[in-house]
Amino acid sequence: MTNSEQQSALITGGNKGLGFEAARRLAEQGWSIFLGSRDEGRGRAAAEKLIAGGANVVMVPLDVTSDESVAEAVRLVREHTTRLDVLINNAGAPGHAIAPADATIDEIHPVYDTNVYGPIRVTQAFLPLLQAADHPRVVMVSSAGGSFAVVTDPAQPVSKMHELAYSSSKAALNMITVRYAQALPNIRFNAVTPGEVANHTFAATDMNNHTGQLTATEGTDSIVKLAMAPADGPTGTFTDRLGPVAW
Ligand SMILES: NC(=O)c1ccc[n+]([C@@H]2O[C@H](COP(=O)([O-])OP(=O)(O)OC[C@H]3O[C@@H](n4cnc5c(N)ncnc54)[C@H](OP(=O)(O)O)[C@@H]3O)[C@@H](O)[C@H]2O)c1
């Protein structure tokens, strides 16, 4: 499926929202897309939509909370290619915005399983395919809610949201990005947030009941930019579509 010039990307949670839009935009550039979806039916419907527009897309059943599913996804991707240029760890779980005093492990665990262990599980499993690429890149889709600077800034609405699971999971993801970037300098690892931190905005998707001020296309600007970063591009950074975001 891939040739030496054509770029390839695997996007987790590619069946809707920002993952789907990132898939659409990269496919438009002529990339081969492995569209991850934990639900085969939803994934197939999303892939068919892109294929109908001329895109080169393979739907990959992929639940980021399952070792077995991730291993099976590696096997399927290997049927199509010997290398993976870009991994976009996009799949995310918002949790239920339960206040810290009431947030039990039953609330925290599934959010961490998706937002923290998920990107580790998927990154580790796809490292051999990534390392076979000329200049591999991994994009971690984080959140402004994972920034200590943002959450402790009284001017930021998120500072007034009393929540434990989601924000701490994305803070962990930010550190995971930095640690991978330091340890694996041949791979560009960058964390991005889909909103505009300076303007207190985010992108309208199902995750926020479409209350966001930005479109899904604007929300994917930072994702697409880092997916397309050149060999000497940044690594270990945290940005939104406007530029650097404070950790
Ligand atoms: N929208 C924003 O402005 C914003 C701001 C900050 C951060 N983010 C981050 O952006 C990413 C994408 O979110 P979105 O806004 O596009 O929300 P969305 O439309 O709700 O999409 C979330 C995606 O994640 C998938 N997913 C959830 N759990 C999964 C699992 N265990 N395995 C595989 N896929 C799973 C969902 O699949 P199903 O369809 O099967 O549920 C869906 O495809 C998330 O990481 C989110 O935290 C978004």
The ligand as an SDF file (V2000), in Angstrom:
LIG
                    3D

 48 52  0  0  0  0  0  0  0  0999 V2000
  -12.2850   19.1570   21.2780 N   0  0  0  0  0  0  0  0  0  0  0  0
  -11.3580   19.8760   21.8820 C   0  0  0  0  0  0  0  0  0  0  0  0
  -11.2770   21.1190   21.7950 O   0  0  0  0  0  0  0  0  0  0  0  0
  -10.3090   19.1940   22.7050 C   0  0  0  0  0  0  0  0  0  0  0  0
   -9.6260   19.9590   23.6560 C   0  0  0  0  0  0  0  0  0  0  0  0
   -8.6100   19.3480   24.3700 C   0  0  0  0  0  0  0  0  0  0  0  0
   -8.2560   18.0500   24.1050 C   0  0  0  0  0  0  0  0  0  0  0  0
   -8.9540   17.3190   23.1920 N   0  0  0  0  0  0  0  0  0  0  0  0
   -8.5230   15.9340   22.9310 C   0  0  0  0  0  0  0  0  0  0  0  0
   -8.6720   15.6520   21.5430 O   0  0  0  0  0  0  0  0  0  0  0  0
   -8.8250   14.2380   21.3620 C   0  0  0  0  0  0  0  0  0  0  0  0
   -9.9850   13.9710   20.4110 C   0  0  0  0  0  0  0  0  0  0  0  0
  -11.1740   14.3800   21.0400 O   0  0  0  0  0  0  0  0  0  0  0  0
  -12.4410   14.9910   20.2510 P   0  0  0  0  0  0  0  0  0  0  0  0
  -12.6260   16.3600   20.7590 O   0  0  0  0  0  0  0  0  0  0  0  0
  -12.2650   14.7430   18.8040 O   0  0  0  0  0  0  0  0  0  0  0  0
  -13.6210   14.1070   20.8890 O   0  0  0  0  0  0  0  0  0  0  0  0
  -14.5890   12.9870   20.2560 P   0  0  0  0  0  0  0  0  0  0  0  0
  -15.2320   13.4890   19.0260 O   0  0  0  0  0  0  0  0  0  0  0  0
  -15.4350   12.5530   21.4090 O   0  0  0  0  0  0  0  0  0  0  0  0
  -13.5920   11.8170   19.8300 O   0  0  0  0  0  0  0  0  0  0  0  0
  -12.9690   10.9750   20.7710 C   0  0  0  0  0  0  0  0  0  0  0  0
  -12.4470    9.7740   20.0030 C   0  0  0  0  0  0  0  0  0  0  0  0
  -11.7210    8.9300   20.9240 O   0  0  0  0  0  0  0  0  0  0  0  0
  -12.2000    7.6040   20.7110 C   0  0  0  0  0  0  0  0  0  0  0  0
  -11.9590    6.7370   21.8650 N   0  0  0  0  0  0  0  0  0  0  0  0
  -12.3730    6.8970   23.1410 C   0  0  0  0  0  0  0  0  0  0  0  0
  -11.9590    5.8430   23.8860 N   0  0  0  0  0  0  0  0  0  0  0  0
  -11.2740    5.0140   23.0400 C   0  0  0  0  0  0  0  0  0  0  0  0
  -10.6030    3.7830   23.1910 C   0  0  0  0  0  0  0  0  0  0  0  0
  -10.5640    3.1360   24.3680 N   0  0  0  0  0  0  0  0  0  0  0  0
   -9.9890    3.2280   22.1130 N   0  0  0  0  0  0  0  0  0  0  0  0
  -10.0210    3.8460   20.9220 C   0  0  0  0  0  0  0  0  0  0  0  0
  -10.6650    5.0050   20.7010 N   0  0  0  0  0  0  0  0  0  0  0  0
  -11.2720    5.5810   21.7510 C   0  0  0  0  0  0  0  0  0  0  0  0
  -13.6790    7.7810   20.4110 C   0  0  0  0  0  0  0  0  0  0  0  0
  -14.2320    6.5890   19.8800 O   0  0  0  0  0  0  0  0  0  0  0  0
  -15.8300    6.2700   19.9620 P   0  0  0  0  0  0  0  0  0  0  0  0
  -16.4840    7.0120   18.8350 O   0  0  0  0  0  0  0  0  0  0  0  0
  -15.8570    4.7890   19.8260 O   0  0  0  0  0  0  0  0  0  0  0  0
  -16.3150    6.7570   21.3040 O   0  0  0  0  0  0  0  0  0  0  0  0
  -13.5760    8.9240   19.4100 C   0  0  0  0  0  0  0  0  0  0  0  0
  -13.1880    8.4290   18.1520 O   0  0  0  0  0  0  0  0  0  0  0  0
   -8.9910   13.6540   22.7630 C   0  0  0  0  0  0  0  0  0  0  0  0
   -7.7720   13.0990   23.2090 O   0  0  0  0  0  0  0  0  0  0  0  0
   -9.3530   14.8740   23.6070 C   0  0  0  0  0  0  0  0  0  0  0  0
   -9.0050   14.7000   24.9730 O   0  0  0  0  0  0  0  0  0  0  0  0
   -9.9910   17.8590   22.5030 C   0  0  0  0  0  0  0  0  0  0  0  0
  1  2  1  0
  2  3  2  0
  2  4  1  0
  4  5  1  0
  4 48  2  0
  5  6  2  0
  6  7  1  0
  7  8  2  0
  8  9  1  0
  8 48  1  0
  9 10  1  0
  9 46  1  0
 10 11  1  0
 11 12  1  0
 11 44  1  0
 12 13  1  0
 13 14  1  0
 14 15  2  0
 14 16  1  0
 14 17  1  0
 17 18  1  0
 18 19  2  0
 18 20  1  0
 18 21  1  0
 21 22  1  0
 22 23  1  0
 23 24  1  0
 23 42  1  0
 24 25  1  0
 25 26  1  0
 25 36  1  0
 26 27  1  0
 26 35  1  0
 27 28  2  0
 28 29  1  0
 29 30  1  0
 29 35  2  0
 30 31  1  0
 30 32  2  0
 32 33  1  0
 33 34  2  0
 34 35  1  0
 36 37  1  0
 36 42  1  0
 37 38  1  0
 38 39  2  0
 38 40  1  0
 38 41  1  0
 42 43  1  0
 44 45  1  0
 44 46  1  0
 46 47  1  0
M  CHG  2   8   1  16  -1
M  END
$$$$
